[in-house]
Amino acid sequence: MAEPSRAPETVESVDGAHFLIIEARFYDAIGALQLAGAVRALEQAGARFTTFRAPGALEIPAAAAILLDAAEKSGAPYAGVIALGCVIRGETYHFEIVAGESARALMDLSVARKIPLGNGVLTTENEAQALERADLARLDKGGDAARAALAMYRLKREAR
């Protein structure tokens, strides 16, 4: 099986751009790792950020829309959004609904608002897979989500 090619981590400054992190902290240990990875990536790029919690992964897109509207109304819009959460497969169909609908809604939000987004909502079969993906020393998917949002922010800035 082919191994994924990880893009080099870029530390190009984003000049203090302000990002929104929304995390669904359903699994505390996994959520803490994801948040640490995202924060590290944002700090390395010189970004500012504000963190909010949503009750679950399915609520992240609505929380993002609410917070994006409030920030725009206050005259301090966010430069991008980082969504963090974890959905672990259980015994029911609920996993498919939460995983698919949260991803779809996040993509809809990003495209409709043209807002840079990093989707760090993990969808795994078990807790061991989630921990491997969240761990900063292993796959660091929280950091990857932040780096994706940063890359899209840079692309948006260059396209102006």
Buried (B, 14 or more C-beta within 10 A) or exposed (E): EEEEEEEEEEEEEBEEBBBBBBBBBBBEBBBBBBBBBBBBBBEBBBBBBEBEBBEBBBBBBEBBBBBBEEBEEEEEBBBBBBBBBBBBBEEEEEBEEBBEEBBEBBEEBBEEBEBBBBBBBBBBEEEEBBBBBBBBEEBBBBBBBBBBBBBBBBEBEEEE
